[in-house]
Amino acid sequence: MGNIYEEGEVNPILLEFLDTDSFEEKYKILVATPVMDFDNLLIDNMASSIDVVVEDGDIETRVQDLKNCVRTRSRYESMRFRR
């Protein structure tokens, strides 16, 4: 994979994703990260951190599914703040 990290280390993309509070920022991270930098573990960890499950499949499809989940949450988040 494009962004291999040592066993026991946390992926820097995951850290950035976890460190941000808003779904809008999480979405920006997903969009800015090349698909080749994702692996199944990273996708599973990101999905787990926001309480969603991304179904098995190829990496590109899984990344797109994760983006869709985060984008949907981002929209609800912004609507909630407007009230």
N, CA, C and O atoms as a CHARMM CRD file, in Angstrom:
* protein
*
  332
    1    1 MET  N      0.83100  -1.17900   0.00000 PROA 1      0.00000
    2    1 MET  CA     0.00000   0.00000   0.00000 PROA 1      0.00000
    3    1 MET  C      0.87700   1.24400   0.00000 PROA 1      0.00000
    4    1 MET  O      2.07000   1.16400   0.29300 PROA 1      0.00000
    5    2 GLY  N      0.30700   2.36700  -0.31900 PROA 2      0.00000
    6    2 GLY  CA     1.05200   3.59600  -0.46000 PROA 2      0.00000
    7    2 GLY  C      1.60700   4.17000   0.83200 PROA 2      0.00000
    8    2 GLY  O      2.67200   4.78700   0.82900 PROA 2      0.00000
    9    3 ASN  N      0.90100   3.97400   1.93500 PROA 3      0.00000
   10    3 ASN  CA     1.32000   4.61400   3.17100 PROA 3      0.00000
   11    3 ASN  C      1.52000   3.56100   4.25600 PROA 3      0.00000
   12    3 ASN  O      0.75600   3.50400   5.21900 PROA 3      0.00000
   13    4 ILE  N      2.54000   2.73200   4.09900 PROA 4      0.00000
   14    4 ILE  CA     2.81600   1.66600   5.04700 PROA 4      0.00000
   15    4 ILE  C      3.45100   2.25400   6.30100 PROA 4      0.00000
   16    4 ILE  O      4.29100   3.15000   6.22500 PROA 4      0.00000
   17    5 TYR  N      3.04500   1.74800   7.43500 PROA 5      0.00000
   18    5 TYR  CA     3.59200   2.19400   8.70200 PROA 5      0.00000
   19    5 TYR  C      3.97800   0.97000   9.51900 PROA 5      0.00000
   20    5 TYR  O      3.43600  -0.11700   9.32000 PROA 5      0.00000
   21    6 GLU  N      4.90000   1.15000  10.42000 PROA 6      0.00000
   22    6 GLU  CA     5.41500   0.04500  11.21900 PROA 6      0.00000
   23    6 GLU  C      4.33600  -0.49800  12.14700 PROA 6      0.00000
   24    6 GLU  O      3.45000   0.23400  12.59000 PROA 6      0.00000
   25    7 GLU  N      4.42700  -1.80500  12.43400 PROA 7      0.00000
   26    7 GLU  CA     3.48600  -2.40200  13.37300 PROA 7      0.00000
   27    7 GLU  C      3.59400  -1.69300  14.71500 PROA 7      0.00000
   28    7 GLU  O      4.69800  -1.44600  15.19900 PROA 7      0.00000
   29    8 GLY  N      2.48000  -1.37200  15.30800 PROA 8      0.00000
   30    8 GLY  CA     2.47700  -0.66400  16.58500 PROA 8      0.00000
   31    8 GLY  C      2.38500   0.84100  16.43500 PROA 8      0.00000
   32    8 GLY  O      2.05400   1.53800  17.39400 PROA 8      0.00000
   33    9 GLU  N      2.67300   1.35400  15.24900 PROA 9      0.00000
   34    9 GLU  CA     2.54100   2.79200  15.00100 PROA 9      0.00000
   35    9 GLU  C      1.13900   3.08100  14.49400 PROA 9      0.00000
   36    9 GLU  O      0.50100   2.23200  13.87200 PROA 9      0.00000
   37   10 VAL  N      0.67400   4.28200  14.76500 PROA 10     0.00000
   38   10 VAL  CA    -0.63600   4.68100  14.26300 PROA 10     0.00000
   39   10 VAL  C     -0.44000   5.45200  12.96200 PROA 10     0.00000
   40   10 VAL  O      0.42000   6.32700  12.85900 PROA 10     0.00000
   41   11 ASN  N     -1.24200   5.11200  11.99400 PROA 11     0.00000
   42   11 ASN  CA    -1.18100   5.78100  10.69800 PROA 11     0.00000
   43   11 ASN  C     -1.41700   7.28900  10.88500 PROA 11     0.00000
   44   11 ASN  O     -2.38800   7.67800  11.53400 PROA 11     0.00000
   45   12 PRO  N     -0.54900   8.13600  10.33000 PROA 12     0.00000
   46   12 PRO  CA    -0.70300   9.59200  10.50600 PROA 12     0.00000
   47   12 PRO  C     -2.00900  10.13300   9.91900 PROA 12     0.00000
   48   12 PRO  O     -2.53700  11.13200  10.40700 PROA 12     0.00000
   49   13 ILE  N     -2.53000   9.48800   8.88400 PROA 13     0.00000
   50   13 ILE  CA    -3.81600   9.91400   8.32100 PROA 13     0.00000
   51   13 ILE  C     -4.92000   9.62800   9.33100 PROA 13     0.00000
   52   13 ILE  O     -5.82700  10.44000   9.51300 PROA 13     0.00000
   53   14 LEU  N     -4.84200   8.48000   9.98400 PROA 14     0.00000
   54   14 LEU  CA    -5.83000   8.13700  11.00200 PROA 14     0.00000
   55   14 LEU  C     -5.76100   9.12500  12.16000 PROA 14     0.00000
   56   14 LEU  O     -6.79300   9.57800  12.65500 PROA 14     0.00000
   57   15 LEU  N     -4.55500   9.45600  12.59000 PROA 15     0.00000
   58   15 LEU  CA    -4.41200  10.42900  13.67700 PROA 15     0.00000
   59   15 LEU  C     -5.04900  11.76700  13.32900 PROA 15     0.00000
   60   15 LEU  O     -5.75500  12.36000  14.14500 PROA 15     0.00000
   61   16 GLU  N     -4.79800  12.23300  12.12800 PROA 16     0.00000
   62   16 GLU  CA    -5.38500  13.49200  11.68000 PROA 16     0.00000
   63   16 GLU  C     -6.91100  13.38300  11.66400 PROA 16     0.00000
   64   16 GLU  O     -7.60500  14.30100  12.10100 PROA 16     0.00000
   65   17 PHE  N     -7.42500  12.27300  11.16500 PROA 17     0.00000
   66   17 PHE  CA    -8.86300  12.02800  11.10200 PROA 17     0.00000
   67   17 PHE  C     -9.47300  12.02400  12.50300 PROA 17     0.00000
   68   17 PHE  O    -10.53100  12.61200  12.72600 PROA 17     0.00000
   69   18 LEU  N     -8.80700  11.36500  13.43500 PROA 18     0.00000
   70   18 LEU  CA    -9.31200  11.27600  14.80300 PROA 18     0.00000
   71   18 LEU  C     -9.21600  12.60300  15.54300 PROA 18     0.00000
   72   18 LEU  O    -10.04900  12.90100  16.39800 PROA 18     0.00000
   73   19 ASP  N     -8.21600  13.38900  15.22200 PROA 19     0.00000
   74   19 ASP  CA    -7.97700  14.65000  15.92800 PROA 19     0.00000
   75   19 ASP  C     -8.94900  15.76500  15.56700 PROA 19     0.00000
   76   19 ASP  O     -9.08300  16.73300  16.31500 PROA 19     0.00000
   77   20 THR  N     -9.61800  15.64200  14.44800 PROA 20     0.00000
   78   20 THR  CA   -10.53700  16.69900  14.05000 PROA 20     0.00000
   79   20 THR  C    -11.92400  16.42700  14.63100 PROA 20     0.00000
   80   20 THR  O    -12.36000  15.28100  14.73800 PROA 20     0.00000
   81   21 ASP  N    -12.59600  17.50200  15.00000 PROA 21     0.00000
   82   21 ASP  CA   -13.89200  17.37200  15.65600 PROA 21     0.00000
   83   21 ASP  C    -15.07200  17.37500  14.69500 PROA 21     0.00000
   84   21 ASP  O    -16.11300  16.79200  15.00000 PROA 21     0.00000
   85   22 SER  N    -14.93100  18.01200  13.55600 PROA 22     0.00000
   86   22 SER  CA   -16.08300  18.15800  12.66800 PROA 22     0.00000
   87   22 SER  C    -16.03900  17.13500  11.53500 PROA 22     0.00000
   88   22 SER  O    -14.97500  16.71600  11.08000 PROA 22     0.00000
   89   23 PHE  N    -17.22500  16.75700  11.10600 PROA 23     0.00000
   90   23 PHE  CA   -17.31800  15.82800   9.98600 PROA 23     0.00000
   91   23 PHE  C    -16.89700  16.50500   8.68400 PROA 23     0.00000
   92   23 PHE  O    -16.42100  15.84200   7.76300 PROA 23     0.00000
   93   24 GLU  N    -17.06900  17.80100   8.61000 PROA 24     0.00000
   94   24 GLU  CA   -16.61800  18.53100   7.42100 PROA 24     0.00000
   95   24 GLU  C    -15.10400  18.40900   7.27300 PROA 24     0.00000
   96   24 GLU  O    -14.60000  18.18000   6.17400 PROA 24     0.00000
   97   25 GLU  N    -14.38600  18.56100   8.37500 PROA 25     0.00000
   98   25 GLU  CA   -12.92500  18.42000   8.33800 PROA 25     0.00000
   99   25 GLU  C    -12.51600  16.97800   8.04200 PROA 25     0.00000
  100   25 GLU  O    -11.55500  16.74200   7.31000 PROA 25     0.00000
  101   26 LYS  N    -13.24300  16.01700   8.61000 PROA 26     0.00000
  102   26 LYS  CA   -12.95300  14.60900   8.32900 PROA 26     0.00000
  103   26 LYS  C    -13.12800  14.33400   6.82900 PROA 26     0.00000
  104   26 LYS  O    -12.32200  13.63000   6.22200 PROA 26     0.00000
  105   27 TYR  N    -14.17700  14.89000   6.24900 PROA 27     0.00000
  106   27 TYR  CA   -14.42400  14.71200   4.82300 PROA 27     0.00000
  107   27 TYR  C    -13.27900  15.29900   4.00100 PROA 27     0.00000
  108   27 TYR  O    -12.82700  14.68300   3.03600 PROA 27     0.00000
  109   28 LYS  N    -12.81400  16.47500   4.37600 PROA 28     0.00000
  110   28 LYS  CA   -11.70000  17.10600   3.66000 PROA 28     0.00000
  111   28 LYS  C    -10.45400  16.23200   3.71100 PROA 28     0.00000
  112   28 LYS  O     -9.71400  16.14700   2.73000 PROA 28     0.00000
  113   29 ILE  N    -10.21900  15.58900   4.83800 PROA 29     0.00000
  114   29 ILE  CA    -9.07100  14.68300   4.96300 PROA 29     0.00000
  115   29 ILE  C     -9.22500  13.50200   4.00400 PROA 29     0.00000
  116   29 ILE  O     -8.27300  13.11500   3.32600 PROA 29     0.00000
  117   30 LEU  N    -10.43100  12.93300   3.95600 PROA 30     0.00000
  118   30 LEU  CA   -10.66800  11.79700   3.06600 PROA 30     0.00000
  119   30 LEU  C    -10.47200  12.17800   1.60300 PROA 30     0.00000
  120   30 LEU  O     -9.88000  11.42200   0.83300 PROA 30     0.00000
  121   31 VAL  N    -10.96700  13.34400   1.22700 PROA 31     0.00000
  122   31 VAL  CA   -10.86000  13.79100  -0.16200 PROA 31     0.00000
  123   31 VAL  C     -9.40800  14.09100  -0.52800 PROA 31     0.00000
  124   31 VAL  O     -8.98600  13.83900  -1.65700 PROA 31     0.00000
  125   32 ALA  N     -8.65100  14.62300   0.41400 PROA 32     0.00000
  126   32 ALA  CA    -7.26700  15.01600   0.14400 PROA 32     0.00000
  127   32 ALA  C     -6.29900  13.83000   0.12900 PROA 32     0.00000
  128   32 ALA  O     -5.17900  13.94900  -0.36600 PROA 32     0.00000
  129   33 THR  N     -6.72300  12.70600   0.66300 PROA 33     0.00000
  130   33 THR  CA    -5.85100  11.53900   0.74700 PROA 33     0.00000
  131   33 THR  C     -6.00700  10.66900  -0.50300 PROA 33     0.00000
  132   33 THR  O     -7.11800  10.25300  -0.83100 PROA 33     0.00000
  133   34 PRO  N     -4.90500  10.39300  -1.20100 PROA 34     0.00000
  134   34 PRO  CA    -4.98400   9.52800  -2.38900 PROA 34     0.00000
  135   34 PRO  C     -5.49100   8.13300  -2.01800 PROA 34     0.00000
  136   34 PRO  O     -5.14500   7.60800  -0.96000 PROA 34     0.00000
  137   35 VAL  N     -6.29600   7.54500  -2.87200 PROA 35     0.00000
  138   35 VAL  CA    -6.86500   6.22000  -2.61500 PROA 35     0.00000
  139   35 VAL  C     -5.76800   5.20500  -2.33200 PROA 35     0.00000
  140   35 VAL  O     -5.96000   4.29200  -1.52800 PROA 35     0.00000
  141   36 MET  N     -4.62200   5.35500  -2.98400 PROA 36     0.00000
  142   36 MET  CA    -3.53900   4.37600  -2.79000 PROA 36     0.00000
  143   36 MET  C     -2.95900   4.41700  -1.37600 PROA 36     0.00000
  144   36 MET  O     -2.23100   3.50400  -0.98800 PROA 36     0.00000
  145   37 ASP  N     -3.26900   5.46400  -0.59600 PROA 37     0.00000
  146   37 ASP  CA    -2.78500   5.54600   0.77900 PROA 37     0.00000
  147   37 ASP  C     -3.69800   4.82500   1.76600 PROA 37     0.00000
  148   37 ASP  O     -3.36600   4.71000   2.94500 PROA 37     0.00000
  149   38 PHE  N     -4.84000   4.34200   1.29700 PROA 38     0.00000
  150   38 PHE  CA    -5.77100   3.62600   2.16400 PROA 38     0.00000
  151   38 PHE  C     -5.50100   2.13500   2.10500 PROA 38     0.00000
  152   38 PHE  O     -5.05500   1.60300   1.08800 PROA 38     0.00000
  153   39 ASP  N     -5.78000   1.47800   3.20800 PROA 39     0.00000
  154   39 ASP  CA    -5.83100   0.02200   3.23600 PROA 39     0.00000
  155   39 ASP  C     -7.07200  -0.36000   4.04000 PROA 39     0.00000
  156   39 ASP  O     -7.72900   0.50700   4.61800 PROA 39     0.00000
  157   40 ASN  N     -7.39100  -1.63800   4.07900 PROA 40     0.00000
  158   40 ASN  CA    -8.61200  -2.06800   4.75700 PROA 40     0.00000
  159   40 ASN  C     -8.60900  -1.72900   6.24300 PROA 40     0.00000
  160   40 ASN  O     -9.64400  -1.35200   6.79300 PROA 40     0.00000
  161   41 LEU  N     -7.47200  -1.85700   6.88800 PROA 41     0.00000
  162   41 LEU  CA    -7.37900  -1.55400   8.31200 PROA 41     0.00000
  163   41 LEU  C     -7.65700  -0.07000   8.57000 PROA 41     0.00000
  164   41 LEU  O     -8.38900   0.27300   9.49900 PROA 41     0.00000
  165   42 LEU  N     -7.07900   0.79800   7.75900 PROA 42     0.00000
  166   42 LEU  CA    -7.29800   2.23800   7.91900 PROA 42     0.00000
  167   42 LEU  C     -8.78000   2.57000   7.73500 PROA 42     0.00000
  168   42 LEU  O     -9.35400   3.32100   8.52400 PROA 42     0.00000
  169   43 ILE  N     -9.38800   2.01800   6.70800 PROA 43     0.00000
  170   43 ILE  CA   -10.81300   2.26700   6.46100 PROA 43     0.00000
  171   43 ILE  C    -11.64800   1.76700   7.64000 PROA 43     0.00000
  172   43 ILE  O    -12.55100   2.46200   8.10500 PROA 43     0.00000
  173   44 ASP  N    -11.34500   0.56600   8.11900 PROA 44     0.00000
  174   44 ASP  CA   -12.09500   0.00400   9.24800 PROA 44     0.00000
  175   44 ASP  C    -11.94300   0.86100  10.50300 PROA 44     0.00000
  176   44 ASP  O    -12.91300   1.08400  11.22600 PROA 44     0.00000
  177   45 ASN  N    -10.73400   1.33600  10.75800 PROA 45     0.00000
  178   45 ASN  CA   -10.49800   2.17200  11.94000 PROA 45     0.00000
  179   45 ASN  C    -11.22000   3.51300  11.83700 PROA 45     0.00000
  180   45 ASN  O    -11.81100   3.98000  12.81000 PROA 45     0.00000
  181   46 MET  N    -11.17100   4.12600  10.66300 PROA 46     0.00000
  182   46 MET  CA   -11.87300   5.40100  10.46800 PROA 46     0.00000
  183   46 MET  C    -13.37800   5.21000  10.64100 PROA 46     0.00000
  184   46 MET  O    -14.04200   5.99500  11.31800 PROA 46     0.00000
  185   47 ALA  N    -13.90300   4.15800  10.01900 PROA 47     0.00000
  186   47 ALA  CA   -15.34000   3.88500  10.11100 PROA 47     0.00000
  187   47 ALA  C    -15.74300   3.61000  11.55500 PROA 47     0.00000
  188   47 ALA  O    -16.76000   4.11800  12.02700 PROA 47     0.00000
  189   48 SER  N    -14.96700   2.82600  12.23800 PROA 48     0.00000
  190   48 SER  CA   -15.25800   2.50200  13.63300 PROA 48     0.00000
  191   48 SER  C    -15.27100   3.75400  14.50900 PROA 48     0.00000
  192   48 SER  O    -16.07900   3.86100  15.43200 PROA 48     0.00000
  193   49 SER  N    -14.38900   4.68600  14.22200 PROA 49     0.00000
  194   49 SER  CA   -14.29300   5.90500  15.04200 PROA 49     0.00000
  195   49 SER  C    -15.53000   6.78500  14.93000 PROA 49     0.00000
  196   49 SER  O    -15.78200   7.61800  15.80000 PROA 49     0.00000
  197   50 ILE  N    -16.30600   6.60200  13.85800 PROA 50     0.00000
  198   50 ILE  CA   -17.53400   7.38800  13.69200 PROA 50     0.00000
  199   50 ILE  C    -18.77400   6.49100  13.75800 PROA 50     0.00000
  200   50 ILE  O    -19.86500   6.89200  13.35400 PROA 50     0.00000
  201   51 ASP  N    -18.58900   5.27800  14.27200 PROA 51     0.00000
  202   51 ASP  CA   -19.68600   4.33700  14.50400 PROA 51     0.00000
  203   51 ASP  C    -20.43700   3.94300  13.24200 PROA 51     0.00000
  204   51 ASP  O    -21.66700   3.89200  13.23800 PROA 51     0.00000
  205   52 VAL  N    -19.70600   3.66500  12.17900 PROA 52     0.00000
  206   52 VAL  CA   -20.31200   3.12200  10.96500 PROA 52     0.00000
  207   52 VAL  C    -19.53900   1.88100  10.54100 PROA 52     0.00000
  208   52 VAL  O    -18.40700   1.65800  10.97100 PROA 52     0.00000
  209   53 VAL  N    -20.15900   1.09400   9.70700 PROA 53     0.00000
  210   53 VAL  CA   -19.51300  -0.08500   9.13700 PROA 53     0.00000
  211   53 VAL  C    -19.45900   0.11000   7.63000 PROA 53     0.00000
  212   53 VAL  O    -20.47200   0.39900   6.99400 PROA 53     0.00000
  213   54 VAL  N    -18.27700  -0.05000   7.06900 PROA 54     0.00000
  214   54 VAL  CA   -18.10600   0.02100   5.62200 PROA 54     0.00000
  215   54 VAL  C    -17.97500  -1.42100   5.13400 PROA 54     0.00000
  216   54 VAL  O    -17.06500  -2.15000   5.52900 PROA 54     0.00000
  217   55 GLU  N    -18.89700  -1.80600   4.27600 PROA 55     0.00000
  218   55 GLU  CA   -18.94100  -3.18600   3.79200 PROA 55     0.00000
  219   55 GLU  C    -17.65500  -3.56300   3.05700 PROA 55     0.00000
  220   55 GLU  O    -16.96100  -2.70600   2.51000 PROA 55     0.00000
  221   56 ASP  N    -17.35400  -4.85800   3.05800 PROA 56     0.00000
  222   56 ASP  CA   -16.18900  -5.37600   2.34100 PROA 56     0.00000
  223   56 ASP  C    -16.31700  -5.10500   0.84900 PROA 56     0.00000
  224   56 ASP  O    -17.42000  -4.99500   0.31300 PROA 56     0.00000
  225   57 GLY  N    -15.18900  -5.00200   0.20000 PROA 57     0.00000
  226   57 GLY  CA   -15.12700  -4.76900  -1.22800 PROA 57     0.00000
  227   57 GLY  C    -13.74900  -4.27000  -1.58900 PROA 57     0.00000
  228   57 GLY  O    -12.81800  -4.35900  -0.78900 PROA 57     0.00000
  229   58 ASP  N    -13.61800  -3.74300  -2.79800 PROA 58     0.00000
  230   58 ASP  CA   -12.31600  -3.21100  -3.17800 PROA 58     0.00000
  231   58 ASP  C    -12.09100  -1.87200  -2.46800 PROA 58     0.00000
  232   58 ASP  O    -13.03700  -1.21800  -2.03000 PROA 58     0.00000
  233   59 ILE  N    -10.84300  -1.48700  -2.36800 PROA 59     0.00000
  234   59 ILE  CA   -10.46100  -0.29100  -1.60800 PROA 59     0.00000
  235   59 ILE  C    -11.17100   0.95500  -2.13800 PROA 59     0.00000
  236   59 ILE  O    -11.68800   1.74600  -1.34900 PROA 59     0.00000
  237   60 GLU  N    -11.20500   1.13900  -3.44000 PROA 60     0.00000
  238   60 GLU  CA   -11.82900   2.34600  -3.99800 PROA 60     0.00000
  239   60 GLU  C    -13.29500   2.45900  -3.60800 PROA 60     0.00000
  240   60 GLU  O    -13.76500   3.54200  -3.26100 PROA 60     0.00000
  241   61 THR  N    -14.01200   1.35700  -3.66300 PROA 61     0.00000
  242   61 THR  CA   -15.43000   1.35400  -3.29000 PROA 61     0.00000
  243   61 THR  C    -15.59400   1.63700  -1.80300 PROA 61     0.00000
  244   61 THR  O    -16.47600   2.39600  -1.40100 PROA 61     0.00000
  245   62 ARG  N    -14.74700   1.03000  -0.99700 PROA 62     0.00000
  246   62 ARG  CA   -14.83100   1.23500   0.45900 PROA 62     0.00000
  247   62 ARG  C    -14.51600   2.68100   0.83000 PROA 62     0.00000
  248   62 ARG  O    -15.18200   3.25200   1.69500 PROA 62     0.00000
  249   63 VAL  N    -13.51200   3.28300   0.19100 PROA 63     0.00000
  250   63 VAL  CA   -13.18700   4.68200   0.45600 PROA 63     0.00000
  251   63 VAL  C    -14.36500   5.57100   0.06200 PROA 63     0.00000
  252   63 VAL  O    -14.71800   6.49800   0.79100 PROA 63     0.00000
  253   64 GLN  N    -14.96500   5.29000  -1.07700 PROA 64     0.00000
  254   64 GLN  CA   -16.11800   6.07200  -1.52300 PROA 64     0.00000
  255   64 GLN  C    -17.29200   5.93300  -0.54900 PROA 64     0.00000
  256   64 GLN  O    -17.97300   6.91500  -0.25400 PROA 64     0.00000
  257   65 ASP  N    -17.52500   4.73400  -0.06000 PROA 65     0.00000
  258   65 ASP  CA   -18.59300   4.51400   0.92500 PROA 65     0.00000
  259   65 ASP  C    -18.32200   5.29400   2.21000 PROA 65     0.00000
  260   65 ASP  O    -19.23200   5.89100   2.78600 PROA 65     0.00000
  261   66 LEU  N    -17.07000   5.28600   2.65100 PROA 66     0.00000
  262   66 LEU  CA   -16.70800   6.03900   3.85000 PROA 66     0.00000
  263   66 LEU  C    -16.90100   7.53500   3.62400 PROA 66     0.00000
  264   66 LEU  O    -17.42800   8.23200   4.49000 PROA 66     0.00000
  265   67 LYS  N    -16.47900   8.02500   2.47000 PROA 67     0.00000
  266   67 LYS  CA   -16.69100   9.44500   2.13700 PROA 67     0.00000
  267   67 LYS  C    -18.17200   9.79100   2.17100 PROA 67     0.00000
  268   67 LYS  O    -18.55600  10.83700   2.69400 PROA 67     0.00000
  269   68 ASN  N    -19.00800   8.91500   1.61400 PROA 68     0.00000
  270   68 ASN  CA   -20.44900   9.15900   1.60200 PROA 68     0.00000
  271   68 ASN  C    -21.01600   9.24300   3.02100 PROA 68     0.00000
  272   68 ASN  O    -21.84200  10.10900   3.31100 PROA 68     0.00000
  273   69 CYS  N    -20.57700   8.35200   3.89400 PROA 69     0.00000
  274   69 CYS  CA   -21.03900   8.37600   5.28800 PROA 69     0.00000
  275   69 CYS  C    -20.62600   9.66900   5.98000 PROA 69     0.00000
  276   69 CYS  O    -21.43100  10.30500   6.66100 PROA 69     0.00000
  277   70 VAL  N    -19.37600  10.04800   5.80200 PROA 70     0.00000
  278   70 VAL  CA   -18.86700  11.25800   6.45400 PROA 70     0.00000
  279   70 VAL  C    -19.54600  12.49200   5.87600 PROA 70     0.00000
  280   70 VAL  O    -19.87900  13.41600   6.61900 PROA 70     0.00000
  281   71 ARG  N    -19.75600  12.52200   4.57700 PROA 71     0.00000
  282   71 ARG  CA   -20.41600  13.67200   3.93600 PROA 71     0.00000
  283   71 ARG  C    -21.84900  13.81900   4.44400 PROA 71     0.00000
  284   71 ARG  O    -22.30600  14.93200   4.70100 PROA 71     0.00000
  285   72 THR  N    -22.55300  12.70900   4.58700 PROA 72     0.00000
  286   72 THR  CA   -23.91700  12.73700   5.11400 PROA 72     0.00000
  287   72 THR  C    -23.92700  13.27000   6.53800 PROA 72     0.00000
  288   72 THR  O    -24.75400  14.11400   6.88300 PROA 72     0.00000
  289   73 ARG  N    -23.01700  12.78400   7.35900 PROA 73     0.00000
  290   73 ARG  CA   -22.93000  13.27600   8.74000 PROA 73     0.00000
  291   73 ARG  C    -22.58300  14.76000   8.77200 PROA 73     0.00000
  292   73 ARG  O    -23.07900  15.50300   9.61800 PROA 73     0.00000
  293   74 SER  N    -21.73200  15.18200   7.85100 PROA 74     0.00000
  294   74 SER  CA   -21.34400  16.59600   7.76500 PROA 74     0.00000
  295   74 SER  C    -22.56100  17.46400   7.48400 PROA 74     0.00000
  296   74 SER  O    -22.71200  18.53800   8.06600 PROA 74     0.00000
  297   75 ARG  N    -23.41800  17.00400   6.60300 PROA 75     0.00000
  298   75 ARG  CA   -24.63400  17.76900   6.27200 PROA 75     0.00000
  299   75 ARG  C    -25.55700  17.87500   7.47700 PROA 75     0.00000
  300   75 ARG  O    -26.09600  18.94700   7.75200 PROA 75     0.00000
  301   76 TYR  N    -25.74400  16.76800   8.20200 PROA 76     0.00000
  302   76 TYR  CA   -26.58800  16.79700   9.39200 PROA 76     0.00000
  303   76 TYR  C    -25.97600  17.66300  10.47900 PROA 76     0.00000
  304   76 TYR  O    -26.68700  18.35500  11.20700 PROA 76     0.00000
  305   77 GLU  N    -24.66100  17.62100  10.58400 PROA 77     0.00000
  306   77 GLU  CA   -23.95500  18.42600  11.56800 PROA 77     0.00000
  307   77 GLU  C    -24.17800  19.90900  11.29800 PROA 77     0.00000
  308   77 GLU  O    -24.44100  20.67900  12.22200 PROA 77     0.00000
  309   78 SER  N    -24.07400  20.30700  10.04000 PROA 78     0.00000
  310   78 SER  CA   -24.24000  21.72900   9.71500 PROA 78     0.00000
  311   78 SER  C    -25.69300  22.16100   9.90100 PROA 78     0.00000
  312   78 SER  O    -25.94600  23.30000  10.29400 PROA 78     0.00000
  313   79 MET  N    -26.65200  21.27600   9.62600 PROA 79     0.00000
  314   79 MET  CA   -28.06400  21.61600   9.84400 PROA 79     0.00000
  315   79 MET  C    -28.35000  21.76000  11.33400 PROA 79     0.00000
  316   79 MET  O    -29.13100  22.62500  11.73000 PROA 79     0.00000
  317   80 ARG  N    -27.74200  20.94100  12.14800 PROA 80     0.00000
  318   80 ARG  CA   -27.93400  21.00400  13.59400 PROA 80     0.00000
  319   80 ARG  C    -27.42100  22.31800  14.15900 PROA 80     0.00000
  320   80 ARG  O    -28.04200  22.89800  15.04900 PROA 80     0.00000
  321   81 PHE  N    -26.28300  22.79300  13.64200 PROA 81     0.00000
  322   81 PHE  CA   -25.70300  24.04000  14.13400 PROA 81     0.00000
  323   81 PHE  C    -26.51700  25.25100  13.73500 PROA 81     0.00000
  324   81 PHE  O    -26.44300  26.29000  14.39300 PROA 81     0.00000
  325   82 ARG  N    -27.28800  25.13900  12.67800 PROA 82     0.00000
  326   82 ARG  CA   -28.09300  26.27400  12.20300 PROA 82     0.00000
  327   82 ARG  C    -29.31400  26.52000  13.08800 PROA 82     0.00000
  328   82 ARG  O    -29.85600  27.62500  13.10700 PROA 82     0.00000
  329   83 ARG  N    -29.73500  25.52100  13.80000 PROA 83     0.00000
  330   83 ARG  CA   -30.94800  25.64400  14.63700 PROA 83     0.00000
  331   83 ARG  C    -30.69500  26.44600  15.86400 PROA 83     0.00000
  332   83 ARG  O    -31.60400  26.64400  16.67000 PROA 83     0.00000
